[in-house]
């Protein structure tokens, strides 16, 4: 996800201070991975340099002056273009789990154990997301559904791979 694009989208509704942007971002997109303040101000600096935001006002504070940022017309155009572009689907064709299964087969280790362990981890995360979805607002429900659907697809792959292990072992060792 592009943090800069997210900031532009958040600024469209109203000008905000950096700490307000961080809070809004963390509430909407940062569950489990909140932004660091350095990242917030580095991103704002880049957006300012590129003419996508401007300083709307400067207010005195207890420490340094507090700048409030607003999106520019160029920023609105940029976020509009970004929102209209489809994302490239990520197929995960060479992910780490696939690599572990192949290496286990190549080295005579228990690939079934790897698949079982991963299945347990996927189910644990699915339970966690289901709890979060039940207690969450619409945004939480949407992101949890996204994660759950991906985990379900992974589980289908785990089951299919487990069913094919004997055949795979013979082909991989050749």
Secondary structure, DSSP 8 states (H G I E B T S, - for coil): --HHHHHHHHHTTS-EEHHHHHHHHHHHH-TT----HHHHHHHHHHHHHTTSEEEEEEE--SSS-EEEEEE-HHHHHHHHHHHHS-------TT-HHHHHHHHHHHTT--HHHHHHHHHHHHHHHHHHHHHHHHHS-HHHHHHHHHHHHHHHHHHHHHHHHHHTHHHHHHHHT-
